[in-house]
């Protein structure tokens, strides 16, 4: 599951798309979800997999810049 958040005027909003400055949260992601995030952020899948907490399978990625 992919959740995308952005702070706007001091409030946290959930978004449908990854935008610069967003917080991308993956919870037990499928390989397709990992591939989608990696393609959008121009990062290697191993980077995202390494960020997963193996105890709960969550990953958080900050979308500082989108390629």
N, C-alpha and C positions, 0 to 999 in steps of 0.2 A: 504494500500500500504506500502510495506517495502522498504526502501532505506538503503544501507549499505555503509559507507564511511571510508576511512583510509588515514591518512596523511603519505606520503612517500616522503622523500627528500624535505620536505617543500611544497609539492603539495597535494591537496586533490584528491583522486581517488575514484570512485564509484566501489564497488565490487559486486559480485554475491552471495558470501557466507560470513557468519559471521566468523571473525577471531579475535584472541586476539588483543586488542587495537582498534578495530573498533568502529565506532559510528553508532548505529542502530536507524533509524528514522522511526517511524510508523505514517502514516497519515490516519485517519479514518479506522483503522484496522478492518478486519473481525475477528470473533472468531477463525477461522482457522489460521490467521496470528499471532494472540496473542499466540495461542497454539504452533505454530512453533517456535517463538522467545523464549518462556518460556522453551520449551524442549531443545533448543540449549544452552541456558544460565543457565539452571537449577535454574530458579526462579519461584515463584508462580504467576499465572495469575493476582491475586489481586494487586501485586506489579506493574505490567505493567499497569493495568487499572488505578491505583492510579496516575501514572505518566502522564496519558492523561490530556491534557488541555481541560476541558469540553467545553470551548468556541469554540475551533477549532479542537478538537479530534486528537491532535498530541502528540506523546510520543517520547522521546529520551532516549536511553539506551546505556551506554558505556560498551562495551564488554571487560572489563579488564581481566577477566579470564573466560574461557569456561570450564565447568565441564566435 
